[in-house]
Amino acid sequence: MVRPKLRGWLTGLLAAGLAVSSVAADQTRSSASADDKVSRLEALLEAQQKKLDALEAQLTAASEKDAEAARVEAMRAQIREILSEQEFRESLMPSITTAGYDKGFYIRSTDEKFLAKLNGYLQFRWTHYGNQSRNRYLLPRLERNDRTGFDVQRLRFHLSGHIYNEDITYNLQVRADAPDTWDFVLHRMWVNFRFHDELQLKAGVFQTAMMRSQLLADEYGQQFVDRSMVDAVFGLGNGLGVRLWGQLFDKKLEYFVDVVNSLNGVANRTITPDPAEHDNNPAILARLVWHALGDDLKTWSTEGDVEHHDSPQLDFGFSYAFNEDDGDQATTRIPFPWTRRVGNAIGGYGLTSTNGLQINQFGWDTAFKYMGFSATGEYVIRLVDPTQVASRPFTPWYLLTGQEDTTVQHGAYVQVGYFLPIPGLEKKIEAVARVGGISALANGQEGSWEYAGGLNYYIDGHNIKLQTDVTKIYEVPITSSYSSLANVNDNALIWRVQLQVAF
């Protein structure tokens, strides 16, 4: 009986031991889980504390930066106030001059009040002029030969800059050109006062505001070796006087009003012994230009699209000129149709002055540039009215033509250019073409046509460029050394090659 009881005790003890072990294990697991939770919470708190520390550091840095910026701005305001006193500024930083080269040789004061810049250029030209051997106005059995040779066509120097401030600019140009037999003479000289972009005043000798082609720079503006036949007939050259001009509507519209002593020359002395250099009638010119497309105004000082604009540039212009010439020494030459027999021929042109004539001249022009392509067109109409036909001295125009009423002369040209897409030379070689014509009416009609084509090689933009062109003119209407027109009434074939070097 003992063995069963022992077995029961043992069984009970074993069960009690197992229960105690189970409770202890449960307590151990519960304690480990709590420790894990505490560890995780501590890690989260530590991470949050780091974030808070970083945010606090950023806020501190931003606050210090704002404070530093405020201090710097306050210091700048104090410095500006101190330097606004001219006497203190000049004693602290006396003005000195600097010199160098920046699109011209310059001398500049460090206070930016004074600037003088020297530029110059040379045009070396070879010309072959093929003329009629028997011009209708030559004496019987007299012939002219063709002519071929070299010229330093233009040699010019420009001194430009500003004085006292950038709103007072000046320009002085002297020339020693082939037509002047390379004697240095004054070409242009003016000073410009800028009150606002909308209102400026220019005084001196300047290019009158008439034809677009006339306003282009001689050294930079020309796609051909020189200007057209139409320009030679209707261009009004330099004048001495004043110009009121400005730029309106965000520089989209420009206006010019010129009042000068005379056209196509500089009559510059009012009080002189008789005969006077100019009459009591100033010439008046006006011009409007609308820049319809594009905002690169500098591009309109040249004809070709050397800049290769990636957006279209479009311009429209209108011009008007009035002059009543009552004895100006500097006067305009104009062609007229002959109405009398010369030798065995009738017709052709003669040349006379505008003395005794009232001139009203109107012009319309447009220009376009885009991606290396350019196009320019101008139309000009001139109304000629004699003022001395009933009493002496008769005007030369009336004596030569017998025309008493209004005579109309008009002309036009169209000119295009395109940079050839030659690999490696896309912006170097430009092909150009031009066609133009004029008509001079007086007791009949006489007309002329011009056809021209050429190539330009821009070695270094306009600074170094090589040009060649061939021009055919039927019935040359006027003589012009610059346009290579030698003899009136020739059927001329002109081939020119020109090298230009500018600095």
Sequence and secondary structure as in RCSB ss.txt:
>XXXX:A:sequence
MVRPKLRGWLTGLLAAGLAVSSVAADQTRSSASADDKVSRLEALLEAQQKKLDALEAQLTAASEKDAEAARVEAM
RAQIREILSEQEFRESLMPSITTAGYDKGFYIRSTDEKFLAKLNGYLQFRWTHYGNQSRNRYLLPRLERNDRTGF
DVQRLRFHLSGHIYNEDITYNLQVRADAPDTWDFVLHRMWVNFRFHDELQLKAGVFQTAMMRSQLLADEYGQQFV
DRSMVDAVFGLGNGLGVRLWGQLFDKKLEYFVDVVNSLNGVANRTITPDPAEHDNNPAILARLVWHALGDDLKTW
STEGDVEHHDSPQLDFGFSYAFNEDDGDQATTRIPFPWTRRVGNAIGGYGLTSTNGLQINQFGWDTAFKYMGFSA
TGEYVIRLVDPTQVASRPFTPWYLLTGQEDTTVQHGAYVQVGYFLPIPGLEKKIEAVARVGGISALANGQEGSWE
YAGGLNYYIDGHNIKLQTDVTKIYEVPITSSYSSLANVNDNALIWRVQLQVAF
>XXXX:A:secstr
 HHHHHHHHHHHHHHHHHHHHHHHHHHHHHHHHHHHHHHHHHHHHHHHHHHHHHHHHHHHHHHHHHHHHHHHHHH
HHHHHHHHTSHHHHHHHS   EEEEESSSEEEEETTSS EEEEEEEEEEEEEEEE  SS TTS TT     EEEE
EEEEEEEEEEEESSSTTEEEEEEEE  GGGTT  EEEEEEEEEEEETTEEEEEEEEE S  HHHHS TTTS SSS
S  HHHHHH   EEEEEEEEEEETTTTEEEEEEEES SSS    SS SSS SS S  EEEEEEEEEEE S GGGG
GSSS TT  SS EEEEEEEEEEEEESS SS  EEEEE  SEETTEE  EEEEE TTEEEEEEEEEEEEEETTEEE
EEEEEEEEEEES SSSSS  HHHHHH   S EEEEEEEEEEEEE   TT TTTEEEEEEEEEEEEESSSEEEEEE
EEEEEEEEEETTTEEEEEEEEEEES  S BTTTTB STT  EEEEEEEEEEE 
